[in-house]
Amino acid sequence: MSGEESREPIRVIVAKPGLDGHDRGAKVIARALRDEGMEVIYTGLRQTPEQIVQAALQEDAGVIGLSILSGAHNHVCPRVMELLHENGLDDVLVVVGGIIPDVDLPGLKAMGVEGIFQPGTPMRAIVSFIRQHHRRGKV
């Protein structure tokens, strides 16, 4: 941890948007982040962008992690980013994991999704990315 970080843990919302019912990966990520000292709120399956952003607002989360295996990332992510902006949560770090084709990476980055983790990404890389890019000053 750098000298700029406080003692408060990073608060992370882990969400499964859309109709995808496979949440094993999301639960593995949630547990790994928790084991690294982060406060993790797992919202469960079939969350709407509105529910996800509302959870981030209510939980004062600094990070939203979306687990998307259904291919709905080009539909879900723009709406999540729009709602974050509308609610003054532009400082929330948004990361996405799952089946994300390489062709979609530039569009997701352009809309403000900072971290994109495809299958096989080491857990340590995800944890390090969140620690390095989290910017709400609550680490």
C-alpha positions, 0 to 999 in steps of 0.5 A, spaced: 500 500 500 502 506 498 502 512 503 496 515 500 492 510 502 488 510 508 486 504 513 479 503 510 478 497 505 476 498 498 469 497 497 467 492 491 460 491 488 461 484 484 455 483 480 452 478 475 448 483 470 443 480 465 440 473 464 446 469 465 445 464 471 453 462 471 456 465 477 461 461 480 467 465 477 463 471 480 463 468 487 471 466 486 473 473 484 469 475 490 472 471 495 479 472 492 478 480 493 475 479 500 481 474 502 485 480 500 482 485 505 477 488 500 470 489 503 466 485 497 458 486 496 456 480 492 449 482 489 447 476 486 444 473 479 440 477 474 442 484 476 439 490 472 444 496 471 440 500 475 440 495 481 448 495 480 449 502 481 444 503 486 448 498 490 454 502 489 451 508 491 448 505 498 454 501 499 459 507 498 463 502 493 469 505 490 469 499 485 464 495 481 466 488 478 461 486 473 462 478 471 459 477 464 459 471 460 453 472 456 455 477 451 451 482 454 457 487 455 455 492 450 448 493 452 450 493 460 456 497 460 454 503 457 448 503 461 452 502 468 457 508 466 451 512 464 447 511 471 454 512 474 455 519 471 448 521 472 449 519 480 455 523 481 459 516 481 464 518 476 470 516 481 467 509 481 472 504 478 469 499 473 472 493 471 469 487 467 470 480 467 468 474 462 467 472 455 469 479 452 471 478 445 478 482 443 474 486 438 470 489 443 475 492 448 476 498 445 469 500 445 469 498 453 475 502 454 472 508 451 466 508 455 470 508 461 471 501 463 478 501 466 479 493 467 477 488 462 479 481 464 478 475 460 478 468 462 485 465 464 487 472 467 491 471 474 487 473 480 493 476 482 493 481 476 486 483 478 487 484 485 493 489 483 489 492 478 484 494 483 489 496 488 493 501 483 487 504 479 482 505 485 481 512 486 476 514 491 481 515 497 478 510 501 483 504 500 
